[in-house]
């Protein structure tokens, strides 16, 4: 499954909102040195109730608009 995710770094709190176009994720970490991407994977893992290794950013690693692939358990 592939999800469209819009990321808002340096927000006041962590939050995942469902949007008609995908997910909108607010992160407290800044978008530098991959900190926001790490927090995104962690937050999505908790929200979707899956393991972190099942989440992969396939497009937009340095962008606010990302495509995230969710894989099933092997």
N, C-alpha and C positions, 0 to 999 in steps of 0.2 A: 504494500500500500504506500502511496506517495502523497504527502501532505504539503500544502502551500502554507508557509509560516511567515508572518511579518513580525520582526523583532524590534522592540523599543528598548535600547540599552540605557543605563543610568537612570532608571525609573525609581520612584520612591519605594516601591515594593514589588515582589515577584507575583505575577498573576498570569494565568492562561485564560483567554477569552475566545469563545467560538464565534467566528465571523462568517458571513455568507461565502466569502472567498477562501476560507481556510481557518487558520488559527492566528490570533494576535497574542504575542507573548511579551510581557513586560519583565525586564531583567534589571536587577540592581547593579550588576557588574558592568564596567565600561567595555567598549568594543576595542580592546587592545590586547595583544599577545594571546588571543584565543580565549580570553576569560569569559566573554559573553557566550561563545559557542559551547564551552564546557558547561556553563550554567544552564543553557538552553537544553542540552541533552539530559542533564540531571532533572530539570523541571518537567520536561515532557515525559520522562521515565515515570515520575511520580504521578503525573496527571493521567497517563494512559495505562498505568499499572503494569508496566513491562520493564525488562532489564535494560540497562544503559547500552549494552552491546547490540541490542536489537534496533538501535536508532543510529542512522548515518545521514550526515548532511551531504547531499549529492550535488547541490548547486547553490551558489551564493555564499560561500564560506566567508567572504569579506563584504557582504551586502546585507541590508536589512531585510530584503526579500529572499527567502530561502526555500529550497525544495528539500524535504526530509523524507527519507525512505524508512519505513517500518518493516522489519522482517519478522517472520514467524519463528517460533522455537524450532531448533533442529533436532 
